Amino acid sequence: MKLVIRTHESTLFSDEVTSVTLPGTFCSFQVLKNHAPLVSSLAKGTIILVSGGNVKTIEIEGGFVEVKENTISVFIDGNGNSQPIAK
């Protein structure tokens, strides 16, 4: 699956992942390959992604996510302090 994490200023991550766990507004949820399409708001919390066998995390203040055709697009609230996630 392709995961793209963006703020209004930059792209923090864009690469293939095997799974991603997101802090939904009401509860955390995981997205795996061939997940049904969805749009959800995100709360303050941690995004956990698995890429190339490595687990990576990013703390967010909120945002939203769209899942469609094995592409996960995450748009997070940013204050300019967010750093790109190393591949």
Secondary structure, DSSP 8 states (H G I E B T S, - for coil): -EEEEE-SS-EEEEEE-SEEEEEBSSSEEEEETT---EEEEE-SEEEEEEETTEEEEEEES-EEEEEETTEEEEEE---S-------
